[in-house]
Amino acid sequence: MSETDGTSLNRVLSLPALVFYGVGVTVGAGIFALIGEILALAGPFAPLSFLAAGLIAGVTAWSYAILVRRFPRAGGEAIYVSRGLGPAAGRIAGLGVVVTGIVSSATISLAFAGYLAEVLPVPKTAASVALVLLLAFVAWRGVRESIVLAAIVTLLESGTLVVVVIYGLPVIAAADAGELATMFTSAPAHLDIIMAGAVLAFFAFIGFEDMVNMAEETRDAERTVPRAVAITLAITILIYLLLATIATLAPATAELAESGAPMATLFESLSGLSGKPVATVSALAMVNGILVQIVMAARVLYGMAGEGQLPAALARIDPKRRTPTLATALVAAAIIVLAVSFDLARLAEFTSLVTLSVFTLVNLSLFMIGTRMPESAIGGWRWWGLFAALPTAAILIWQVYSGAFGGR
């Protein structure tokens, strides 16, 4: 697709911009909301749950990094799975990604509306719809504007988490080294609760995969996207491990497990200051999460339409903004319909199941593509795809049989 045919996107994203996007979509509402629940599940082994989840995410992240070098296009998962397992599987994978983005965005919009209703006397439904419409407009205005807004909120999110970590470092420094060592030495006897926590913690890592859908808007995508994925995941794992360790050692651990705003509660217990600023940033994290999901889902629809898997109208872009107008509008409309019509608790849990299924399909696709092209660069990594499929399939089976569903 050329830049003059009305169906090509604008390549404006550099490595720093894409890392901002990746950190913004990965380090978002999940960590602010879930750390208390993970503590309740895993107790003192919460850091190991985050580590296990990070490793599971990491093996799949490398599969994405390998595949995007071969197929540096929007619609990442749909294209990868189509090439590896066939068009029908590719369509299922692509639509699965869109569904998870839409349902999680609807859930987050309702959570934001609930928070806003505690501060301002506004109807929750109206607040949810207004927020989605506003963010859809930002996404339509252009990817540069979307990424700039996401970057600003990402700085607030990351800065807030760094402040919490700074206040928590003395807690780590004062900890008994033997106590920390015991966490590792006794881990084998507590694998059940560690994995239960990892199932939930895994969803705090979901988001890095959305970065590949920005490939057509990234400069030198074959090199930039894999590097951005690796940097994003490294930053995320480091932040989460520090926060989990601090939360485990903090004096208010029991309160965190029951708090509706656990990060704000953690900050209050560490600093003695008000947690309201942290609660406000938590709400902004929700806004950021919706924006990046609208951008991502629209690009997947655009990419699938470009591949002939969906109606061609979804591949049309605004001639001035160079953004997929119809795809963006369709995503926003679907989010609003879900937000105003359904109880999303079970739907939000379902997104986790779909995401793990897509990850497994992507990993298997790497194996199949590499097997068909053994002499190519991707062929040398075919066994990695099979290896990476094992943990994603295992945690998927664990989730189905244990009923340990988690939200995104």
C-alpha positions, 0 to 999 in steps of 0.5 A: 500500500502506498501513501497515496492510495488512501489506504496507508498509515502515517509512519511517525513513531520512533523508538521512544514514542513506541516505548511510551505507548507500550508502557502506557498500554501495559502498565495501566489500570491492571497494576493499580487495581489488581495488586491487592487481589494478588496479595490476597491470593499469593500472600508473601509469594506475590513477587514470585507470582509477578515474576512467573507471569512476567516470564510467561509474558516474556516468551510470547513477547519474543515470539511477537518480536520475531514475527513482526520482523517478517510481517511489519504490518498492522493487524499483527496477530491476525496476519501471523496466525493466517500465515501459520494456521490458515485464514480462518484461524487468523480471522478468529485470532484478529477478532479475538484481539478486537473483542478483548480490547473492546470488552476491557475498554467497556469495563474500564469505562464503567470503572472510571465512571464509578470513580468519577461518581464518587467525586462529581454528581454525574450519572455513571452511564453518561460519564462512560459514554462521554469518555468513550466518545472523547477518546474516540475523537482523540484517536481519530484526530491522529496517531500522533495526538493519541500517542502524545496523550498516552505518553503524558498519562504514561509519565503520570502513571509511571511517575506515581509508581516510581514515587511509591517505589521510592517511599517503599525502598526503605521497607526493602532495605530494612527487611530481613534477608533471611525472610526474603531468601525463605520466599524462594527456598519455600516456593516449591511447596507453595506452587499452587498459590504462586500459580494462582497469583500468576494467573491474575498477575499475568493480566497486568502484563497484557498490552505489550502485544498491542505494540505490533499493531502500530508497525505500519505507523513506526519508522524502521518497524523491523528493528524498532518494534522488537526493541520497543517490545523488549524494553517495554517488558523489561521496564514493566517486570522491574516496576512490578517486582519492586511494587510486589515486594514492597506491598508484601513487606508493607505494614498495611498488607492486610488492608491492601488485600481488601482495599478498593484502591490498593495503590492509594492505600499502599502509598498512604501506609508508606508515606503517611500522606493522602492517597487521593493523588494516587487514586486520581492517577489510577483514574487517569490510568483507566482513561489511558487504557481505553485510548490505547485499546481504541487505537489498537482495535481500530488498527487490527480491523484496518489490518484485517480489512487490508488482508481481505478478511473483513469488508474493505470499507474498514481499510479506508482512512481519513485523507487528512488525518491518515487514520482509519475512520470507520474502524475507529467509529465501529470500535467506539460504538461497540464499547458504548453498546457494551457499557450501557447494555450489559453486566460486564463482570463475566465478559471481562473475565472472558477476555483473559481466556481469549487473550491466552488463546490468541497467545497460544495461536501466535506461538504455534503460528511461529512454529508452523511458519518457521517449519515451512521456511527452514532456511529463512531467519524465522526458520531458525526460531521455529522451535521457540514458537513451540516452546513458548506455546507450552506456558501459555497453553498451560496457564490457559488450561489452568484457568479453565479448570480452576475457574481462576479468571481475571480481568484485564 
